[in-house]
Amino acid sequence: MPAGELARDDRFVRITMEDVIFDPRNAFVATRRRENSFDPRVAEAPDSARGLMHGIFVGEIQALEGAGRTCWDFETGSDTGDIPFELKLDMARQCWDEARHVEISVKLSDHMGTELGEFSEQTLLFEAACNEDPVLRLAGVNRALEGLAIDVFTAMRDFGGAFADPVLYFCEDWMLADEVTHVKMGSDWLRRITAKDPERQQRALDFQRTVDKVFSFGGFRGEEEESPVHLARKFRGLAGFTEEEITDLVDVAAEAYTEALAQAEAAAASLASA
């Protein structure tokens, strides 16, 4: 199913990942000191949080759509293109969770003063959920993107705590618990399905690494002090990530950060010479 066929009303404004990456305003990054936009001392912090909350909202919609597609797209069985019936049950449970997260995110957006559609939507999450291999879907969505959700919800929960907002803190903490479960399901099923097929497992992990790099957003998620979202190591461990995998993810995020700085400096130089 093409992402362009996702059901949306006229409140939603869709953009591509290329629009985000090549936005000329990103050149501004190279001309100022990077700072953690979720730091309560930063004037833009409330608006940064509102934008991220809207991103969570559209991400939850796509996560619901992606889990639903996995329930629908594959036959039950033991062949390479099939999935176990128990995995379908887990995906159905995830649909239930994601639907609840959409409702919570709508209410939180209103709580934070944001209108639906105020910020744009890009559909890379759903596209990662459309891979023909169900194991790659588990790696790209449940481990990479739901893993990102663990990091983001931890950051938003802490942001709510810093601003003494009990509503935001409680809701993010509640959804965080679900995300740990979703990632753990992906970790367990990935290893279980590929236990006798190491090549398939490696392809899935390589795909996960690619998705992780893209969704590090050039340093938005990383270990640098300036990164708004840091790796939630404790919760990732509970979700089935090994210390080696977490260390590799730190390296992936650092690569994304370095490449983003180089692109921003090149864009700034291009604008200066224009």
C-alpha positions as a LaTeX table, in Angstrom:
\begin{tabular}{lrrr}
\hline
Residue & $x$ (\AA) & $y$ (\AA) & $z$ (\AA) \\
\hline
Met1 & 0.00 & 0.00 & 0.00 \\
Pro2 & 1.61 & 3.32 & $-1.07$ \\
Ala3 & 1.98 & 5.92 & 1.68 \\
Gly4 & 0.13 & 8.37 & $-0.55$ \\
Glu5 & $-3.06$ & 6.33 & $-0.06$ \\
Leu6 & $-3.12$ & 6.75 & 3.73 \\
Ala7 & $-6.41$ & 8.24 & 4.85 \\
Arg8 & $-5.95$ & 11.85 & 5.96 \\
Asp9 & $-8.27$ & 14.85 & 5.99 \\
Asp10 & $-7.36$ & 18.38 & 4.93 \\
Arg11 & $-5.87$ & 19.27 & 8.31 \\
Phe12 & $-2.76$ & 17.21 & 7.55 \\
Val13 & 0.20 & 18.63 & 5.61 \\
Arg14 & 2.47 & 15.94 & 4.20 \\
Ile15 & 6.15 & 16.42 & 3.38 \\
Thr16 & 8.93 & 14.02 & 2.38 \\
Met17 & 12.11 & 13.20 & 4.28 \\
Glu18 & 13.99 & 14.97 & 1.47 \\
Asp19 & 12.04 & 18.14 & 2.26 \\
Val20 & 13.25 & 17.90 & 5.85 \\
Ile21 & 16.89 & 17.12 & 5.04 \\
Phe22 & 17.31 & 19.73 & 2.31 \\
Asp23 & 15.34 & 22.53 & 3.95 \\
Pro24 & 17.59 & 25.59 & 3.36 \\
Arg25 & 16.78 & 26.82 & 6.85 \\
Asn26 & 19.00 & 24.02 & 8.13 \\
Ala27 & 21.96 & 26.12 & 7.03 \\
Phe28 & 21.24 & 28.25 & 10.08 \\
Val29 & 22.50 & 25.38 & 12.22 \\
Ala30 & 26.04 & 26.04 & 11.06 \\
Thr31 & 25.91 & 29.72 & 12.01 \\
Arg32 & 24.95 & 29.33 & 15.67 \\
Arg33 & 25.92 & 27.31 & 18.68 \\
Arg34 & 23.87 & 24.13 & 18.81 \\
Glu35 & 21.79 & 23.84 & 21.94 \\
Asn36 & 19.42 & 21.35 & 23.49 \\
Ser37 & 16.03 & 22.68 & 22.40 \\
Phe38 & 14.36 & 20.81 & 25.29 \\
Asp39 & 16.47 & 22.54 & 27.93 \\
Pro40 & 14.01 & 24.49 & 30.14 \\
Arg41 & 16.44 & 27.43 & 30.02 \\
Val42 & 16.04 & 27.73 & 26.23 \\
Ala43 & 13.32 & 30.15 & 25.12 \\
Glu44 & 12.22 & 27.92 & 22.24 \\
Ala45 & 11.78 & 24.84 & 24.46 \\
Pro46 & 7.96 & 24.98 & 24.74 \\
Asp47 & 7.53 & 25.30 & 20.97 \\
Ser48 & 10.07 & 22.52 & 20.38 \\
Ala49 & 8.06 & 20.28 & 22.69 \\
Arg50 & 4.80 & 21.17 & 20.91 \\
Gly51 & 6.35 & 20.27 & 17.56 \\
Leu52 & 7.65 & 16.98 & 18.88 \\
Met53 & 4.29 & 16.17 & 20.46 \\
His54 & 2.63 & 16.64 & 17.07 \\
Gly55 & 5.31 & 14.40 & 15.53 \\
Ile56 & 4.49 & 11.76 & 18.14 \\
Phe57 & 0.80 & 12.07 & 17.23 \\
Val58 & 1.29 & 11.41 & 13.51 \\
Gly59 & 3.87 & 8.74 & 14.32 \\
Glu60 & 1.34 & 6.89 & 16.44 \\
Ile61 & $-1.17$ & 6.98 & 13.59 \\
Gln62 & 1.40 & 5.45 & 11.25 \\
Ala63 & 2.46 & 2.89 & 13.86 \\
Leu64 & $-1.19$ & 1.82 & 14.13 \\
Glu65 & $-1.45$ & 1.59 & 10.34 \\
Gly66 & 1.84 & $-0.34$ & 10.11 \\
Ala67 & 0.94 & $-2.90$ & 12.77 \\
Gly68 & $-2.44$ & $-3.34$ & 11.12 \\
Arg69 & $-0.80$ & $-3.98$ & 7.77 \\
Thr70 & 1.40 & $-6.69$ & 9.32 \\
Cys71 & $-1.70$ & $-8.41$ & 10.68 \\
Trp72 & $-3.29$ & $-8.27$ & 7.23 \\
Asp73 & $-0.41$ & $-8.75$ & 4.79 \\
Phe74 & 0.96 & $-12.14$ & 5.85 \\
Glu75 & $-0.49$ & $-15.61$ & 6.01 \\
Thr76 & $-0.17$ & $-17.66$ & 9.17 \\
Gly77 & 2.43 & $-20.41$ & 8.82 \\
Ser78 & 6.09 & $-21.36$ & 9.01 \\
Asp79 & 7.25 & $-20.51$ & 5.48 \\
Thr80 & 9.65 & $-17.59$ & 4.91 \\
Gly81 & 6.88 & $-15.19$ & 3.89 \\
Asp82 & 4.51 & $-16.26$ & 6.68 \\
Ile83 & 4.29 & $-15.30$ & 10.32 \\
Pro84 & 3.26 & $-17.28$ & 13.42 \\
Phe85 & $-0.29$ & $-16.78$ & 14.63 \\
Glu86 & 1.07 & $-15.59$ & 17.99 \\
Leu87 & 2.92 & $-12.78$ & 16.19 \\
Lys88 & $-0.35$ & $-11.66$ & 14.64 \\
Leu89 & $-1.84$ & $-11.54$ & 18.13 \\
Asp90 & 1.05 & $-9.36$ & 19.30 \\
Met91 & 0.56 & $-7.01$ & 16.34 \\
Ala92 & $-3.17$ & $-6.83$ & 17.09 \\
Arg93 & $-2.35$ & $-5.94$ & 20.69 \\
Gln94 & 0.04 & $-3.27$ & 19.38 \\
Cys95 & $-2.76$ & $-1.81$ & 17.22 \\
Trp96 & $-4.84$ & $-1.48$ & 20.38 \\
Asp97 & $-1.97$ & 0.28 & 22.16 \\
Glu98 & $-1.25$ & 2.62 & 19.23 \\
Ala99 & $-4.91$ & 3.60 & 18.94 \\
Arg100 & $-4.86$ & 4.54 & 22.62 \\
His101 & $-1.63$ & 6.49 & 22.07 \\
Val102 & $-3.26$ & 8.46 & 19.25 \\
Glu103 & $-6.08$ & 9.47 & 21.56 \\
Ile104 & $-3.66$ & 10.42 & 24.34 \\
Ser105 & $-1.51$ & 12.39 & 21.89 \\
Val106 & $-4.51$ & 14.35 & 20.62 \\
Lys107 & $-5.41$ & 15.32 & 24.18 \\
Leu108 & $-1.81$ & 16.16 & 25.04 \\
Ser109 & $-1.48$ & 18.32 & 21.93 \\
Asp110 & $-4.57$ & 20.25 & 23.01 \\
His111 & $-3.15$ & 20.46 & 26.54 \\
Met112 & 0.04 & 22.00 & 25.10 \\
Gly113 & $-1.84$ & 24.47 & 22.88 \\
Thr114 & $-1.29$ & 22.76 & 19.54 \\
Glu115 & $-3.84$ & 22.31 & 16.74 \\
Leu116 & $-3.84$ & 19.13 & 14.68 \\
Gly117 & $-2.08$ & 19.88 & 11.41 \\
Glu118 & $-0.14$ & 22.81 & 12.83 \\
Phe119 & 3.03 & 20.86 & 12.07 \\
Ser120 & 3.74 & 18.67 & 9.03 \\
Glu121 & 3.76 & 14.89 & 8.63 \\
Gln122 & 6.28 & 12.70 & 6.80 \\
Thr123 & 5.55 & 9.04 & 6.17 \\
Leu124 & 8.89 & 7.25 & 6.46 \\
Leu125 & 7.66 & 5.34 & 9.50 \\
Phe126 & 4.81 & 3.78 & 7.53 \\
Glu127 & 7.12 & 3.10 & 4.59 \\
Ala128 & 9.44 & 1.13 & 6.89 \\
Ala129 & 6.38 & $-0.88$ & 7.93 \\
Cys130 & 5.72 & $-1.96$ & 4.34 \\
Asn131 & 8.79 & $-4.13$ & 3.75 \\
Glu132 & 7.92 & $-7.43$ & 2.09 \\
Asp133 & 9.89 & $-9.40$ & 4.67 \\
Pro134 & 8.04 & $-9.48$ & 8.02 \\
Val135 & 11.36 & $-9.85$ & 9.86 \\
Leu136 & 12.60 & $-6.58$ & 8.35 \\
Arg137 & 9.38 & $-4.95$ & 9.50 \\
Leu138 & 10.10 & $-6.10$ & 13.04 \\
Ala139 & 13.63 & $-4.73$ & 12.82 \\
Gly140 & 12.72 & $-1.43$ & 11.16 \\
Val141 & 9.55 & $-0.65$ & 13.08 \\
Asn142 & 9.47 & $-2.49$ & 16.41 \\
Arg143 & 13.19 & $-2.24$ & 17.14 \\
Ala144 & 14.34 & 0.94 & 15.33 \\
Leu145 & 11.29 & 3.24 & 15.34 \\
Glu146 & 9.63 & 1.99 & 18.50 \\
Gly147 & 13.11 & 2.12 & 20.02 \\
Leu148 & 13.25 & 5.78 & 19.05 \\
Ala149 & 9.87 & 6.19 & 20.74 \\
Ile150 & 11.42 & 4.88 & 23.97 \\
Asp151 & 14.04 & 7.63 & 23.76 \\
Val152 & 11.53 & 10.33 & 22.77 \\
Phe153 & 8.94 & 9.46 & 25.42 \\
Thr154 & 11.66 & 9.42 & 28.08 \\
Ala155 & 12.78 & 12.90 & 26.95 \\
Met156 & 9.19 & 14.21 & 26.90 \\
Arg157 & 8.45 & 12.69 & 30.31 \\
Asp158 & 11.53 & 14.39 & 31.76 \\
Phe159 & 10.54 & 17.64 & 30.03 \\
Gly160 & 7.16 & 17.45 & 31.75 \\
Gly161 & 8.94 & 16.90 & 35.05 \\
Ala162 & 11.23 & 19.88 & 34.49 \\
Phe163 & 8.23 & 22.13 & 33.82 \\
Ala164 & 6.21 & 20.68 & 36.71 \\
Asp165 & 3.53 & 19.45 & 34.30 \\
Pro166 & 2.04 & 16.31 & 35.91 \\
Val167 & $-0.31$ & 15.67 & 32.96 \\
Leu168 & 2.52 & 15.51 & 30.42 \\
Tyr169 & 4.74 & 13.51 & 32.78 \\
Phe170 & 2.11 & 10.89 & 33.58 \\
Cys171 & 0.91 & 10.42 & 29.98 \\
Glu172 & 4.43 & 10.06 & 28.56 \\
Asp173 & 5.40 & 7.64 & 31.34 \\
Trp174 & 2.29 & 5.57 & 30.60 \\
Met175 & 2.99 & 5.40 & 26.87 \\
Leu176 & 6.68 & 4.69 & 27.51 \\
Ala177 & 5.73 & 1.45 & 29.26 \\
Asp178 & 3.83 & 0.34 & 26.14 \\
Glu179 & 6.76 & 1.19 & 23.88 \\
Val180 & 9.13 & $-0.95$ & 25.95 \\
Thr181 & 6.69 & $-3.83$ & 25.41 \\
His182 & 6.51 & $-3.19$ & 21.65 \\
Val183 & 10.29 & $-3.17$ & 21.30 \\
Lys184 & 10.61 & $-6.30$ & 23.43 \\
Met185 & 8.10 & $-8.06$ & 21.16 \\
Gly186 & 10.20 & $-7.07$ & 18.14 \\
Ser187 & 13.44 & $-8.20$ & 19.77 \\
Asp188 & 12.00 & $-11.55$ & 20.82 \\
Trp189 & 10.29 & $-12.35$ & 17.52 \\
Leu190 & 13.27 & $-11.26$ & 15.42 \\
Arg191 & 15.56 & $-13.67$ & 17.25 \\
Arg192 & 12.98 & $-16.43$ & 17.39 \\
Ile193 & 12.07 & $-16.37$ & 13.68 \\
Thr194 & 15.69 & $-16.11$ & 12.48 \\
Ala195 & 17.22 & $-18.52$ & 15.03 \\
Lys196 & 18.15 & $-20.92$ & 12.21 \\
Asp197 & 18.75 & $-18.28$ & 9.51 \\
Pro198 & 21.65 & $-16.02$ & 10.53 \\
Glu199 & 21.85 & $-14.36$ & 7.10 \\
Arg200 & 18.23 & $-13.24$ & 7.30 \\
Gln201 & 18.81 & $-11.97$ & 10.81 \\
Gln202 & 21.83 & $-9.96$ & 9.67 \\
Arg203 & 19.85 & $-8.43$ & 6.79 \\
Ala204 & 17.21 & $-7.39$ & 9.30 \\
Leu205 & 19.77 & $-5.86$ & 11.65 \\
Asp206 & 21.42 & $-4.00$ & 8.75 \\
Phe207 & 18.01 & $-2.59$ & 7.80 \\
Gln208 & 17.45 & $-1.59$ & 11.41 \\
Arg209 & 20.79 & 0.24 & 11.45 \\
Thr210 & 19.83 & 2.17 & 8.32 \\
Val211 & 16.50 & 3.21 & 9.82 \\
Asp212 & 18.20 & 4.15 & 13.10 \\
Lys213 & 20.62 & 6.43 & 11.27 \\
Val214 & 17.89 & 8.20 & 9.33 \\
Phe215 & 15.80 & 8.70 & 12.46 \\
Ser216 & 18.70 & 10.09 & 14.47 \\
Phe217 & 17.82 & 13.25 & 12.50 \\
Gly218 & 21.37 & 14.53 & 12.29 \\
Gly219 & 21.98 & 14.65 & 16.03 \\
Phe220 & 18.46 & 15.21 & 17.32 \\
Arg221 & 18.82 & 11.81 & 19.01 \\
Gly222 & 22.32 & 11.11 & 20.31 \\
Glu223 & 24.72 & 11.24 & 23.22 \\
Glu224 & 26.01 & 14.78 & 22.62 \\
Glu225 & 25.06 & 17.35 & 25.25 \\
Glu226 & 23.33 & 19.40 & 22.55 \\
Ser227 & 21.09 & 16.51 & 21.46 \\
Pro228 & 17.50 & 17.06 & 22.67 \\
Val229 & 16.84 & 13.32 & 22.91 \\
His230 & 19.31 & 10.90 & 24.50 \\
Leu231 & 19.37 & 7.13 & 24.42 \\
Ala232 & 17.24 & 5.66 & 27.21 \\
Arg233 & 19.72 & 2.92 & 28.01 \\
Lys234 & 17.82 & 1.41 & 30.95 \\
Phe235 & 14.56 & 1.04 & 29.05 \\
Arg236 & 16.30 & $-0.22$ & 25.90 \\
Gly237 & 17.90 & $-2.91$ & 28.03 \\
Leu238 & 14.49 & $-3.91$ & 29.35 \\
Ala239 & 13.27 & $-4.05$ & 25.74 \\
Gly240 & 15.85 & $-6.61$ & 24.67 \\
Phe241 & 18.78 & $-4.48$ & 23.46 \\
Thr242 & 22.22 & $-5.76$ & 24.38 \\
Glu243 & 24.99 & $-3.43$ & 25.57 \\
Glu244 & 26.76 & $-4.05$ & 22.27 \\
Glu245 & 23.68 & $-2.97$ & 20.31 \\
Ile246 & 23.28 & 0.18 & 22.41 \\
Thr247 & 26.95 & 1.07 & 21.87 \\
Asp248 & 26.53 & 0.57 & 18.12 \\
Leu249 & 23.49 & 2.85 & 18.17 \\
Val250 & 25.59 & 5.54 & 19.88 \\
Asp251 & 28.03 & 5.27 & 16.96 \\
Val252 & 25.20 & 5.45 & 14.43 \\
Ala253 & 23.84 & 8.61 & 16.05 \\
Ala254 & 27.32 & 10.16 & 16.11 \\
Glu255 & 27.74 & 9.44 & 12.39 \\
Ala256 & 24.40 & 11.10 & 11.65 \\
Tyr257 & 25.40 & 14.13 & 13.74 \\
Thr258 & 28.76 & 14.54 & 11.97 \\
Glu259 & 27.18 & 14.22 & 8.52 \\
Ala260 & 24.45 & 16.74 & 9.41 \\
Leu261 & 27.02 & 19.31 & 10.55 \\
Ala262 & 28.97 & 18.87 & 7.30 \\
Gln263 & 25.79 & 19.32 & 5.23 \\
Ala264 & 24.78 & 22.40 & 7.22 \\
Glu265 & 28.22 & 23.99 & 6.80 \\
Ala266 & 28.13 & 23.29 & 3.05 \\
Ala267 & 24.66 & 24.83 & 2.80 \\
Ala268 & 25.76 & 27.89 & 4.76 \\
Ala269 & 28.78 & 28.32 & 2.49 \\
Ser270 & 26.56 & 28.01 & $-0.58$ \\
Leu271 & 24.20 & 30.69 & 0.72 \\
Ala272 & 27.06 & 32.98 & 1.61 \\
Ser273 & 28.47 & 32.77 & $-1.91$ \\
Ala274 & 25.10 & 33.20 & $-3.63$ \\
\hline
\end{tabular}
